[in-house]
Amino acid sequence: MSVISAHNLIKDYARVRALAGVTLDVQDGEIFGFLGPNGAGKTTFVKTMLGFIGVTGGSVNVFGQPAGDREVRRRVGYLPENMRLHGFLKGREFLDFAGRLYGMPKDLRRSRTMEYLDALNMLDAAERPLREYSKGMLQRIGIAQALIHDPELLLFDEPTSGLDPIGTKEVRDIILSERDKGKTIFINSHLLSEIERTCDRVAILNKGLIVKKGRLDELSSKVPSVRVEVAKTSKATVKALGKIARDVQVDGNTYVIIPTDDEAKGRIPEILIKSGDTMVSMTESRESLEDIFYRIIKEEG
């Protein structure tokens, strides 16, 4: 089932085309990463999904309904990139207020507020006004308000912005926990290492167009390099491996091999056995998401 479905979505701002025909489907229960350089149109896409801004052409649906449908919004939790909060409210009061906006009963608001303050390590700041919060603390409280009403779809725009490594891990654990509950999560982020750790699929947006989408192994254009640790290396084995590889390097008792293709990669153990080598371990090293992103954006200009 498609939770988010966009077809040939176009959005113009005066003479600027922010979205130039985006077609995208996000499936139920997956974590989907939406990537792109500054100005690519990522936040514009999220705002069209929520019905905050109209579209110039095409369509975008959430849970099968047109963007902005009031009942659909009740099923969505949203963390904007830059939250504007009432500084006089205390952290606990703000989360209670967010729960009231969703019509949550008092006891449920109280229990959920304490649950997420605890999960985000914010209990000590619950009675402090928001104006005294650091950027990282405001980010945590923003994530809590997106989760407070137990939404089916979470839209996170830069969820780890301003967080230290501990806060980043806490948010990552919450995202994975919400996915395990069956939630669908859509993340805009520049922190590619976190996207790589959490997302099932990603799409890369550039100049208002999706230039690549899929799982990480589908986005990589390179056959993984293979590291094989053996009891002892030999020139004969290097020569045999060279027939099925673009490159073979020796690093101590390890062969570092770049196979010509996936079929060649599968023949590596056979070659080692025929050469009489004792294989200790074999691991693959794929192109990182950072490398994939940089290569694709560079190719697209």
Backbone as CSV, one residue per row, in Angstrom:
resi,resn,N_x,N_y,N_z,CA_x,CA_y,CA_z,C_x,C_y,C_z
1,MET,0.848,-1.194,0.000,0.000,0.000,0.000,0.879,1.238,0.000
2,SER,0.548,2.219,-0.849,1.286,3.473,-0.891,0.704,4.438,0.139
3,VAL,1.510,4.819,1.112,1.085,5.811,2.103,1.199,7.208,1.503
4,ILE,2.291,7.445,0.761,2.496,8.711,0.045,2.622,8.377,-1.437
5,SER,1.878,9.090,-2.268,1.939,8.855,-3.701,1.897,10.189,-4.440
6,ALA,2.973,10.488,-5.157,3.038,11.709,-5.963,3.206,11.325,-7.420
7,HIS,2.490,12.032,-8.299,2.583,11.754,-9.734,2.792,13.053,-10.497
8,ASN,3.950,13.162,-11.135,4.291,14.318,-11.972,4.012,15.633,-11.246
9,LEU,4.421,15.712,-9.981,4.128,16.872,-9.136,4.996,18.068,-9.536
10,ILE,4.347,19.193,-9.772,5.031,20.419,-10.188,4.630,21.539,-9.233
11,LYS,5.625,22.319,-8.813,5.366,23.493,-7.990,6.253,24.640,-8.456
12,ASP,5.603,25.747,-8.829,6.319,26.945,-9.267,6.158,28.044,-8.234
13,TYR,7.253,28.764,-7.985,7.221,30.001,-7.214,7.608,31.121,-8.179
14,ALA,6.634,31.905,-8.618,6.911,32.961,-9.601,7.656,32.354,-10.794
15,ARG,8.908,32.737,-10.984,9.674,32.241,-12.131,10.552,31.033,-11.790
16,VAL,10.452,30.554,-10.553,11.302,29.442,-10.122,10.469,28.165,-10.058
17,ARG,10.938,27.092,-10.699,10.272,25.793,-10.632,10.940,24.966,-9.540
18,ALA,10.295,24.874,-8.379,10.876,24.162,-7.235,10.752,22.656,-7.394
19,LEU,9.614,22.195,-7.938,9.408,20.776,-8.227,9.050,20.652,-9.699
20,ALA,9.793,19.790,-10.402,9.696,19.768,-11.867,9.136,18.462,-12.415
21,GLY,8.214,17.841,-11.659,7.611,16.594,-12.120,8.045,15.414,-11.274
22,VAL,7.778,15.491,-9.959,8.203,14.453,-9.022,7.176,13.323,-9.001
23,THR,7.646,12.112,-9.244,6.818,10.909,-9.130,7.455,9.999,-8.086
24,LEU,6.661,9.633,-7.069,7.244,8.941,-5.920,6.160,8.174,-5.176
25,ASP,6.509,6.979,-4.681,5.628,6.193,-3.829,6.394,5.766,-2.582
26,VAL,5.789,5.967,-1.423,6.349,5.510,-0.151,5.398,4.456,0.403
27,GLN,5.942,3.278,0.695,5.117,2.139,1.081,4.863,2.091,2.587
28,ASP,3.785,1.445,2.947,3.396,1.286,4.341,4.490,0.566,5.128
29,GLY,4.892,1.152,6.259,5.815,0.494,7.174,7.282,0.658,6.854
30,GLU,7.641,1.480,5.880,9.055,1.649,5.560,9.579,2.994,6.053
31,ILE,10.893,3.062,6.223,11.574,4.328,6.492,12.161,4.797,5.167
32,PHE,11.734,5.967,4.725,12.118,6.463,3.412,12.936,7.737,3.582
33,GLY,14.134,7.757,2.995,15.010,8.918,3.070,14.890,9.774,1.822
34,PHE,14.712,11.079,2.005,14.569,12.024,0.898,15.778,12.945,0.935
35,LEU,16.647,12.834,-0.047,17.934,13.506,-0.021,18.051,14.499,-1.163
36,GLY,18.947,15.463,-0.986,19.215,16.404,-2.048,19.999,17.584,-1.514
37,PRO,20.710,18.300,-2.368,21.446,19.488,-1.929,20.485,20.600,-1.531
38,ASN,21.012,21.668,-0.923,20.180,22.816,-0.556,19.490,23.370,-1.802
39,GLY,18.199,23.677,-1.657,17.460,24.246,-2.770,16.943,23.235,-3.767
40,ALA,17.068,21.941,-3.457,16.633,20.909,-4.404,15.114,20.791,-4.482
41,GLY,14.399,21.230,-3.402,12.941,21.138,-3.391,12.392,20.186,-2.350
42,LYS,13.239,19.693,-1.435,12.803,18.682,-0.460,11.706,19.211,0.462
43,THR,11.942,20.375,1.077,10.955,20.920,2.008,9.683,21.330,1.274
44,THR,9.805,21.819,0.057,8.624,22.147,-0.745,7.763,20.913,-0.947
45,PHE,8.406,19.763,-1.199,7.647,18.528,-1.393,6.863,18.173,-0.136
46,VAL,7.489,18.301,1.034,6.808,17.982,2.287,5.621,18.921,2.497
47,LYS,5.796,20.198,2.193,4.714,21.166,2.386,3.544,20.900,1.450
48,THR,3.819,20.402,0.249,2.704,20.037,-0.643,1.982,18.799,-0.112
49,MET,2.727,17.860,0.470,2.118,16.663,1.057,1.118,17.016,2.143
50,LEU,1.462,18.020,2.944,0.626,18.415,4.071,-0.463,19.404,3.667
51,GLY,-0.421,19.862,2.422,-1.416,20.832,1.976,-1.131,22.245,2.438
52,PHE,0.088,22.510,2.923,0.445,23.862,3.357,0.529,24.814,2.168
53,ILE,0.937,24.287,1.013,1.009,25.085,-0.205,0.332,24.315,-1.334
54,GLY,-0.238,25.036,-2.275,-0.886,24.401,-3.414,0.136,23.930,-4.433
55,VAL,-0.334,23.137,-5.379,0.558,22.625,-6.425,0.222,23.311,-7.747
56,THR,1.217,23.373,-8.626,1.022,23.948,-9.947,0.490,22.917,-10.924
57,GLY,0.938,21.669,-10.757,0.493,20.593,-11.632,0.745,19.246,-10.996
58,GLY,0.141,18.194,-11.547,0.302,16.858,-10.999,-0.514,16.675,-9.730
59,SER,-0.160,15.652,-8.958,-0.937,15.352,-7.750,-0.058,14.719,-6.687
60,VAL,-0.505,14.844,-5.418,0.136,14.152,-4.306,-0.960,13.723,-3.335
61,ASN,-0.963,12.443,-2.997,-1.950,11.877,-2.076,-1.255,11.287,-0.851
62,VAL,-1.935,11.348,0.280,-1.464,10.727,1.515,-2.592,9.832,2.026
63,PHE,-2.281,8.563,2.265,-3.292,7.565,2.626,-4.434,7.545,1.604
64,GLY,-4.091,7.780,0.348,-5.081,7.719,-0.721,-5.965,8.935,-0.852
65,GLN,-5.752,9.955,-0.002,-6.571,11.166,-0.035,-5.742,12.352,-0.509
66,PRO,-6.387,13.360,-1.104,-5.645,14.536,-1.569,-4.901,15.225,-0.437
67,ALA,-3.779,15.825,-0.762,-2.965,16.526,0.234,-3.800,17.577,0.958
68,GLY,-3.617,17.668,2.279,-4.308,18.667,3.075,-5.614,18.208,3.675
69,ASP,-6.058,16.995,3.374,-7.300,16.479,3.949,-7.202,16.488,5.480
70,ARG,-8.225,17.026,6.130,-8.169,17.230,7.578,-8.048,15.919,8.352
71,GLU,-8.795,14.914,7.944,-8.732,13.630,8.637,-7.381,12.952,8.443
72,VAL,-6.766,13.166,7.274,-5.441,12.607,7.033,-4.414,13.253,7.944
73,ARG,-4.547,14.561,8.160,-3.582,15.264,9.018,-3.564,14.697,10.433
74,ARG,-4.707,14.198,10.908,-4.754,13.599,12.245,-3.886,12.351,12.335
75,ARG,-3.591,11.754,11.199,-2.816,10.515,11.159,-1.332,10.769,10.904
76,VAL,-0.948,12.056,10.888,0.418,12.443,10.540,1.070,13.184,11.701
77,GLY,2.339,12.867,11.975,3.150,13.637,12.901,4.237,14.348,12.116
78,TYR,4.412,15.643,12.369,5.299,16.463,11.533,6.308,17.226,12.377
79,LEU,7.569,17.094,12.015,8.639,17.905,12.600,9.201,18.797,11.506
80,PRO,8.906,20.114,11.527,9.488,21.010,10.512,10.966,21.243,10.775
81,GLU,11.643,21.747,9.762,13.081,22.002,9.911,13.336,23.091,10.942
82,ASN,12.541,24.149,10.924,12.701,25.254,11.871,11.382,25.459,12.614
83,MET,11.338,25.008,13.861,10.115,25.137,14.648,10.035,26.513,15.302
84,ARG,8.853,27.106,15.280,8.595,28.369,15.978,7.726,28.039,17.189
85,LEU,8.294,28.178,18.382,7.606,27.750,19.603,7.338,28.937,20.517
86,HIS,6.331,28.803,21.370,6.016,29.814,22.382,7.005,29.666,23.534
87,GLY,7.920,30.615,23.648,9.002,30.502,24.626,8.561,30.482,26.062
88,PHE,7.353,31.025,26.370,6.898,31.073,27.760,6.356,29.734,28.251
89,LEU,6.041,28.823,27.307,5.527,27.515,27.710,6.659,26.637,28.248
90,LYS,6.370,25.868,29.268,7.317,24.866,29.746,7.257,23.651,28.822
91,GLY,8.298,22.833,28.833,8.346,21.670,27.961,7.143,20.760,28.137
92,ARG,6.788,20.470,29.373,5.635,19.609,29.645,4.349,20.259,29.157
93,GLU,4.209,21.583,29.380,3.009,22.295,28.952,2.873,22.283,27.433
94,PHE,3.992,22.434,26.744,3.940,22.446,25.273,3.461,21.106,24.725
95,LEU,3.971,20.007,25.278,3.547,18.694,24.799,2.082,18.441,25.144
96,ASP,1.642,18.909,26.315,0.236,18.776,26.677,-0.637,19.572,25.706
97,PHE,-0.182,20.765,25.334,-0.906,21.605,24.377,-0.997,20.912,23.017
98,ALA,0.109,20.300,22.572,0.100,19.584,21.295,-0.907,18.434,21.337
99,GLY,-0.957,17.722,22.462,-1.908,16.626,22.600,-3.346,17.108,22.580
100,ARG,-3.614,18.281,23.181,-4.961,18.846,23.178,-5.401,19.194,21.761
101,LEU,-4.476,19.674,20.935,-4.814,20.008,19.550,-5.309,18.777,18.792
102,TYR,-4.830,17.606,19.193,-5.261,16.361,18.551,-6.438,15.712,19.265
103,GLY,-6.989,16.400,20.274,-8.169,15.876,20.959,-7.893,14.714,21.885
104,MET,-6.653,14.603,22.366,-6.313,13.495,23.246,-6.870,13.739,24.649
105,PRO,-7.380,12.703,25.324,-7.855,12.865,26.704,-6.694,13.188,27.648
106,LYS,-7.021,13.792,28.792,-6.018,14.315,29.719,-5.049,13.239,30.206
107,ASP,-5.562,12.088,30.630,-4.691,11.034,31.172,-3.721,10.528,30.108
108,LEU,-4.199,10.387,28.878,-3.332,9.911,27.800,-2.280,10.952,27.456
109,ARG,-2.665,12.233,27.474,-1.684,13.304,27.220,-0.580,13.257,28.263
110,ARG,-0.977,13.082,29.521,0.009,13.079,30.601,0.975,11.899,30.462
111,SER,0.440,10.704,30.190,1.303,9.512,30.108,2.230,9.585,28.889
112,ARG,1.697,10.040,27.753,2.533,10.129,26.552,3.599,11.211,26.717
113,THR,3.242,12.319,27.355,4.209,13.391,27.589,5.397,12.869,28.383
114,MET,5.126,12.171,29.466,6.203,11.662,30.303,6.987,10.572,29.575
115,GLU,6.297,9.767,28.777,6.967,8.694,28.026,8.021,9.263,27.080
116,TYR,7.650,10.300,26.324,8.591,10.810,25.331,9.624,11.749,25.946
117,LEU,9.271,12.455,27.016,10.294,13.224,27.727,11.378,12.297,28.262
118,ASP,10.970,11.143,28.764,11.920,10.159,29.267,12.753,9.572,28.126
119,ALA,12.092,9.186,27.029,12.801,8.563,25.906,13.827,9.496,25.302
120,LEU,13.557,10.810,25.345,14.460,11.792,24.747,15.349,12.462,25.795
121,ASN,15.395,11.879,27.015,16.279,12.369,28.081,15.978,13.832,28.419
122,MET,14.682,14.176,28.532,14.273,15.558,28.765,13.474,15.732,30.063
123,LEU,13.430,14.724,30.910,12.638,14.828,32.135,13.120,15.979,33.024
124,ASP,14.431,16.196,33.099,14.966,17.250,33.958,14.586,18.641,33.460
125,ALA,14.222,18.745,32.169,13.874,20.053,31.589,12.369,20.233,31.426
126,ALA,11.579,19.305,31.957,10.128,19.333,31.731,9.476,20.604,32.252
127,GLU,10.002,21.173,33.356,9.379,22.353,33.967,10.131,23.642,33.636
128,ARG,11.018,23.582,32.669,11.726,24.805,32.235,11.024,25.403,31.024
129,PRO,10.960,26.740,30.911,10.331,27.361,29.734,11.175,27.115,28.479
130,LEU,10.498,27.040,27.350,11.182,26.721,26.096,12.225,27.761,25.714
131,ARG,12.041,29.003,26.162,13.022,30.042,25.806,14.393,29.767,26.409
132,GLU,14.454,28.890,27.420,15.736,28.550,28.046,16.363,27.306,27.421
133,TYR,15.681,26.695,26.441,16.177,25.472,25.831,17.279,25.772,24.813
134,SER,18.241,24.872,24.728,19.248,24.944,23.670,18.626,24.460,22.365
135,LYS,19.361,24.623,21.259,18.849,24.163,19.959,18.579,22.653,19.990
136,GLY,19.487,21.900,20.590,19.301,20.456,20.667,18.079,20.074,21.489
137,MET,17.837,20.802,22.586,16.675,20.525,23.421,15.376,20.856,22.679
138,LEU,15.377,21.961,21.934,14.196,22.309,21.134,13.917,21.251,20.075
139,GLN,14.996,20.685,19.518,14.816,19.631,18.518,14.180,18.398,19.156
140,ARG,14.621,18.049,20.351,14.049,16.901,21.057,12.556,17.119,21.343
141,ILE,12.210,18.328,21.829,10.820,18.583,22.178,9.957,18.614,20.910
142,GLY,10.552,19.038,19.787,9.837,19.012,18.513,9.542,17.592,18.052
143,ILE,10.486,16.702,18.264,10.267,15.296,17.913,9.178,14.706,18.797
144,ALA,9.191,15.057,20.085,8.182,14.544,21.007,6.779,14.985,20.590
145,GLN,6.617,16.249,20.153,5.283,16.708,19.753,4.802,16.021,18.485
146,ALA,5.740,15.599,17.625,5.349,14.868,16.418,4.853,13.461,16.752
147,LEU,5.322,12.919,17.884,4.994,11.544,18.263,3.818,11.446,19.230
148,ILE,3.443,12.566,19.863,2.568,12.546,21.033,1.222,11.864,20.782
149,HIS,0.677,11.998,19.566,-0.661,11.464,19.286,-0.625,10.109,18.586
150,ASP,0.544,9.458,18.589,0.699,8.120,18.026,0.284,8.074,16.553
151,PRO,0.894,8.903,15.694,0.487,8.970,14.281,0.936,7.738,13.497
152,GLU,0.282,7.508,12.369,0.641,6.397,11.491,1.781,6.759,10.551
153,LEU,1.892,8.048,10.222,2.936,8.541,9.323,3.700,9.649,10.018
154,LEU,5.038,9.547,10.002,5.897,10.575,10.580,6.677,11.262,9.461
155,LEU,6.611,12.599,9.428,7.366,13.398,8.471,8.401,14.195,9.253
156,PHE,9.659,13.834,9.090,10.741,14.474,9.835,11.629,15.266,8.872
157,ASP,11.716,16.574,9.089,12.589,17.425,8.280,13.830,17.739,9.116
158,GLU,14.948,17.107,8.791,16.211,17.240,9.532,16.026,16.910,11.017
159,PRO,15.662,15.668,11.355,15.350,15.325,12.749,16.540,15.378,13.698
160,THR,17.763,15.259,13.196,18.925,15.263,14.095,19.679,16.587,14.063
161,SER,19.085,17.621,13.478,19.732,18.935,13.421,19.960,19.478,14.830
162,GLY,21.198,19.877,15.123,21.515,20.475,16.414,21.742,19.485,17.536
163,LEU,21.681,18.186,17.251,21.841,17.191,18.306,23.287,16.723,18.408
164,ASP,23.720,16.433,19.624,25.035,15.846,19.832,24.953,14.346,19.519
165,PRO,26.086,13.625,19.531,26.047,12.193,19.190,25.083,11.374,20.036
166,ILE,24.955,11.710,21.338,24.031,10.977,22.196,22.591,11.228,21.754
167,GLY,22.263,12.504,21.515,20.918,12.838,21.065,20.601,12.224,19.711
168,THR,21.587,12.186,18.832,21.399,11.585,17.510,21.064,10.104,17.641
169,LYS,21.774,9.410,18.528,21.487,7.980,18.731,20.099,7.777,19.345
170,GLU,19.718,8.640,20.286,18.398,8.524,20.898,17.293,8.670,19.845
171,VAL,17.470,9.651,18.946,16.467,9.856,17.891,16.460,8.681,16.927
172,ARG,17.641,8.174,16.590,17.718,7.007,15.699,16.986,5.819,16.321
173,ASP,17.188,5.598,17.621,16.529,4.475,18.290,15.010,4.649,18.286
174,ILE,14.539,5.891,18.465,13.100,6.148,18.434,12.542,5.894,17.045
175,ILE,13.248,6.337,16.010,12.796,6.130,14.629,12.662,4.636,14.338
176,LEU,13.664,3.865,14.725,13.618,2.424,14.485,12.516,1.767,15.310
177,SER,12.312,2.257,16.534,11.254,1.714,17.384,9.878,1.998,16.785
178,GLU,9.686,3.207,16.248,8.399,3.553,15.636,8.164,2.719,14.380
179,ARG,9.232,2.445,13.630,9.090,1.576,12.458,8.663,0.169,12.885
180,ASP,9.246,-0.306,13.996,8.893,-1.634,14.497,7.432,-1.714,14.937
181,LYS,6.829,-0.573,15.252,5.408,-0.525,15.610,4.513,-0.496,14.372
182,GLY,5.136,-0.467,13.193,4.362,-0.445,11.955,4.181,0.926,11.350
183,LYS,4.851,1.952,11.915,4.713,3.311,11.386,5.482,3.453,10.067
184,THR,5.028,4.397,9.262,5.752,4.800,8.054,6.467,6.102,8.369
185,ILE,7.752,6.201,7.980,8.553,7.365,8.360,9.242,7.934,7.118
186,PHE,9.041,9.220,6.903,9.620,9.934,5.765,10.586,10.969,6.325
187,ILE,11.865,10.886,5.931,12.896,11.729,6.525,13.608,12.553,5.455
188,ASN,13.603,13.876,5.646,14.503,14.773,4.905,15.754,14.952,5.757
189,SER,16.921,14.755,5.185,18.120,14.948,5.998,19.351,15.136,5.131
190,HIS,20.303,15.917,5.687,21.625,16.025,5.084,22.619,15.093,5.769
191,LEU,22.214,14.485,6.880,23.124,13.612,7.630,23.063,12.213,7.018
192,LEU,23.884,11.994,6.001,23.776,10.787,5.189,24.107,9.524,5.966
193,SER,24.984,9.619,6.946,25.330,8.427,7.723,24.118,7.904,8.482
194,GLU,23.258,8.815,8.986,22.053,8.385,9.697,21.022,7.805,8.735
195,ILE,20.888,8.413,7.559,19.982,7.876,6.540,20.418,6.459,6.167
196,GLU,21.724,6.274,6.013,22.255,4.966,5.633,21.956,3.918,6.702
197,ARG,21.977,4.330,7.962,21.749,3.384,9.061,20.283,3.026,9.232
198,THR,19.372,3.931,8.878,17.972,3.739,9.248,17.031,3.447,8.087
199,CYS,17.323,3.943,6.886,16.308,3.941,5.828,16.301,2.649,5.010
200,ASP,15.088,2.219,4.651,14.917,1.063,3.773,15.158,1.446,2.314
201,ARG,14.650,2.619,1.919,14.846,3.118,0.563,15.119,4.618,0.616
202,VAL,15.728,5.142,-0.433,15.980,6.577,-0.508,15.669,7.076,-1.918
203,ALA,15.432,8.383,-1.991,15.325,9.065,-3.282,16.232,10.285,-3.226
204,ILE,16.890,10.579,-4.331,17.772,11.737,-4.415,17.137,12.748,-5.353
205,LEU,16.887,13.940,-4.812,16.251,15.027,-5.552,17.302,16.051,-5.938
206,ASN,17.276,16.498,-7.175,18.203,17.533,-7.619,17.479,18.447,-8.599
207,LYS,17.476,19.745,-8.301,16.831,20.736,-9.166,15.371,20.387,-9.433
208,GLY,14.685,19.909,-8.394,13.259,19.643,-8.503,12.879,18.332,-9.147
209,LEU,13.862,17.502,-9.467,13.597,16.211,-10.104,14.246,15.087,-9.309
210,ILE,13.577,13.940,-9.224,14.202,12.766,-8.618,15.130,12.134,-9.645
211,VAL,16.407,12.086,-9.308,17.393,11.556,-10.254,17.730,10.098,-9.974
212,LYS,17.513,9.632,-8.733,17.721,8.226,-8.395,16.829,7.859,-7.227
213,LYS,16.348,6.626,-7.183,15.618,6.142,-6.012,15.733,4.631,-5.944
214,GLY,15.644,4.109,-4.732,15.733,2.670,-4.540,16.494,2.338,-3.275
215,ARG,16.774,1.046,-3.081,17.615,0.609,-1.966,19.064,1.006,-2.250
216,LEU,19.870,1.032,-1.205,21.258,1.473,-1.364,22.012,0.593,-2.350
217,ASP,21.768,-0.735,-2.297,22.490,-1.609,-3.214,22.036,-1.394,-4.657
218,GLU,20.825,-0.867,-4.851,20.357,-0.568,-6.199,20.954,0.736,-6.728
219,LEU,21.284,1.662,-5.816,21.825,2.953,-6.236,23.302,2.882,-6.588
220,SER,24.002,1.930,-6.014,25.432,1.825,-6.270,25.689,1.257,-7.655
221,SER,26.592,1.912,-8.378,26.941,1.457,-9.728,28.182,0.578,-9.719
222,LYS,28.717,0.338,-8.535,29.985,-0.377,-8.445,29.799,-1.762,-7.822
223,VAL,30.526,-2.757,-8.346,30.590,-4.067,-7.714,31.389,-3.905,-6.413
224,PRO,30.916,-4.451,-5.281,31.633,-4.266,-4.027,33.054,-4.837,-4.096
225,SER,33.974,-4.141,-3.428,35.300,-4.726,-3.267,35.213,-5.821,-2.211
226,VAL,36.092,-6.796,-2.312,36.066,-7.952,-1.417,37.405,-8.068,-0.705
227,ARG,37.357,-8.192,0.621,38.565,-8.415,1.420,38.553,-9.855,1.900
228,VAL,39.590,-10.595,1.558,39.693,-12.000,1.950,40.957,-12.181,2.784
229,GLU,40.765,-12.564,4.035,41.903,-12.850,4.901,42.231,-14.334,4.793
230,VAL,43.506,-14.649,4.566,43.951,-16.039,4.418,45.104,-16.307,5.381
231,ALA,45.449,-17.580,5.527,46.563,-17.941,6.410,47.885,-17.412,5.858
232,LYS,48.008,-17.454,4.521,49.235,-16.991,3.889,48.938,-16.665,2.428
233,THR,49.408,-15.501,1.966,49.188,-15.113,0.576,50.264,-15.715,-0.325
234,SER,49.956,-15.778,-1.639,50.937,-16.289,-2.599,50.778,-15.578,-3.939
235,LYS,51.866,-15.482,-4.702,51.836,-14.833,-6.014,50.948,-15.599,-6.982
236,ALA,50.923,-16.935,-6.838,50.099,-17.763,-7.727,48.619,-17.437,-7.549
237,THR,48.193,-17.226,-6.293,46.790,-16.903,-6.038,46.449,-15.521,-6.578
238,VAL,47.378,-14.571,-6.402,47.165,-13.226,-6.947,46.961,-13.298,-8.463
239,LYS,47.774,-14.122,-9.133,47.664,-14.272,-10.591,46.319,-14.879,-10.975
240,ALA,45.867,-15.899,-10.229,44.582,-16.546,-10.521,43.416,-15.589,-10.286
241,LEU,43.493,-14.813,-9.200,42.433,-13.842,-8.914,42.407,-12.725,-9.955
242,GLY,43.568,-12.395,-10.481,43.665,-11.338,-11.486,42.868,-11.622,-12.743
243,LYS,42.569,-12.901,-13.001,41.811,-13.258,-14.206,40.319,-12.929,-14.075
244,ILE,39.847,-12.741,-12.840,38.415,-12.447,-12.653,38.206,-11.097,-11.960
245,ALA,39.275,-10.283,-11.870,39.181,-9.025,-11.135,39.802,-7.877,-11.922
246,ARG,39.293,-6.687,-11.656,39.898,-5.488,-12.238,41.165,-5.106,-11.493
247,ASP,41.226,-5.485,-10.220,42.407,-5.148,-9.427,42.510,-6.106,-8.243
248,VAL,43.740,-6.494,-7.896,44.007,-7.324,-6.720,45.194,-6.722,-5.981
249,GLN,44.986,-6.409,-4.710,46.060,-5.883,-3.877,46.288,-6.829,-2.702
250,VAL,47.526,-6.875,-2.218,47.863,-7.703,-1.058,48.191,-6.789,0.109
251,ASP,47.512,-7.019,1.224,47.722,-6.228,2.429,47.974,-7.190,3.579
252,GLY,49.239,-7.507,3.825,49.570,-8.500,4.844,49.065,-9.863,4.420
253,ASN,48.210,-10.452,5.228,47.603,-11.746,4.894,46.200,-11.582,4.300
254,THR,45.975,-10.454,3.642,44.649,-10.151,3.100,44.740,-9.787,1.623
255,TYR,43.835,-10.364,0.833,43.663,-9.954,-0.559,42.531,-8.923,-0.612
256,VAL,42.765,-7.803,-1.291,41.727,-6.807,-1.540,41.413,-6.865,-3.031
257,ILE,40.197,-7.327,-3.363,39.854,-7.688,-4.739,38.689,-6.834,-5.230
258,ILE,38.802,-6.303,-6.431,37.681,-5.625,-7.091,37.256,-6.501,-8.259
259,PRO,36.228,-7.341,-8.091,35.819,-8.264,-9.152,35.291,-7.514,-10.372
260,THR,35.314,-8.168,-11.512,34.796,-7.556,-12.730,33.279,-7.450,-12.694
261,ASP,32.612,-8.407,-12.022,31.149,-8.389,-11.909,30.734,-9.327,-10.779
262,ASP,29.423,-9.455,-10.564,28.931,-10.297,-9.465,29.261,-11.778,-9.674
263,GLU,29.263,-12.227,-10.929,29.606,-13.624,-11.206,31.047,-13.900,-10.811
264,ALA,31.939,-12.965,-11.141,33.345,-13.118,-10.767,33.508,-13.127,-9.255
265,LYS,32.734,-12.287,-8.576,32.796,-12.245,-7.106,32.462,-13.619,-6.520
266,GLY,31.482,-14.298,-7.106,31.088,-15.603,-6.612,32.126,-16.685,-6.820
267,ARG,33.081,-16.443,-7.714,34.106,-17.458,-7.998,35.321,-17.330,-7.086
268,ILE,35.386,-16.294,-6.258,36.565,-16.072,-5.416,36.843,-17.254,-4.488
269,PRO,35.861,-17.773,-3.726,36.163,-18.920,-2.847,36.682,-20.128,-3.614
270,GLU,36.109,-20.390,-4.792,36.555,-21.530,-5.611,38.028,-21.389,-5.996
271,ILE,38.435,-20.191,-6.414,39.827,-19.951,-6.802,40.764,-20.145,-5.613
272,LEU,40.360,-19.663,-4.450,41.203,-19.805,-3.257,41.373,-21.277,-2.880
273,ILE,40.292,-22.049,-2.979,40.379,-23.477,-2.647,41.303,-24.202,-3.616
274,LYS,41.156,-23.929,-4.918,42.009,-24.576,-5.925,43.473,-24.196,-5.761
275,SER,43.714,-22.969,-5.239,45.093,-22.526,-5.029,45.679,-23.054,-3.725
276,GLY,44.845,-23.737,-2.942,45.334,-24.315,-1.695,45.410,-23.337,-0.550
277,ASP,44.756,-22.176,-0.667,44.785,-21.183,0.407,43.764,-21.539,1.481
278,THR,44.100,-21.233,2.727,43.168,-21.407,3.840,42.496,-20.068,4.118
279,MET,41.206,-19.976,3.810,40.469,-18.715,3.969,40.003,-18.558,5.415
280,VAL,40.347,-17.416,6.013,39.947,-17.110,7.396,38.632,-16.337,7.416
281,SER,38.498,-15.330,6.537,37.271,-14.533,6.482,37.154,-13.877,5.111
282,MET,35.902,-13.488,4.782,35.633,-12.809,3.512,34.544,-11.776,3.750
283,THR,34.832,-10.520,3.453,33.870,-9.435,3.665,33.798,-8.558,2.423
284,GLU,32.621,-7.891,2.262,32.415,-6.975,1.151,32.428,-5.535,1.656
285,SER,32.854,-4.613,0.814,32.826,-3.195,1.132,32.130,-2.463,-0.003
286,ARG,30.897,-2.019,0.271,30.115,-1.341,-0.755,30.349,0.167,-0.732
287,GLU,29.950,0.807,-1.809,29.981,2.257,-1.906,29.077,2.838,-0.815
288,SER,29.579,3.819,-0.060,28.774,4.426,0.995,27.717,5.340,0.378
289,LEU,26.679,5.661,1.178,25.651,6.572,0.694,26.245,7.938,0.380
290,GLU,27.207,8.363,1.171,27.871,9.644,0.898,28.546,9.622,-0.473
291,ASP,29.243,8.516,-0.781,29.903,8.386,-2.086,28.868,8.357,-3.214
292,ILE,27.773,7.606,-3.002,26.718,7.509,-4.012,26.104,8.882,-4.266
293,PHE,25.774,9.591,-3.174,25.148,10.904,-3.287,26.054,11.877,-4.040
294,TYR,27.308,11.941,-3.637,28.250,12.859,-4.265,28.407,12.538,-5.757
295,ARG,28.525,11.258,-6.076,28.707,10.868,-7.486,27.497,11.234,-8.327
296,ILE,26.294,10.942,-7.807,25.091,11.198,-8.582,24.863,12.698,-8.795
297,ILE,25.013,13.488,-7.725,24.815,14.933,-7.848,25.861,15.541,-8.786
298,LYS,27.097,15.039,-8.707,28.136,15.547,-9.593,27.815,15.212,-11.050
299,GLU,27.334,13.987,-11.290,26.971,13.594,-12.644,25.826,14.439,-13.194
300,GLU,24.905,14.846,-12.281,23.753,15.639,-12.701,24.077,17.119,-12.817
301,GLY,25.287,17.502,-12.433,25.675,18.908,-12.519,25.110,19.753,-11.403
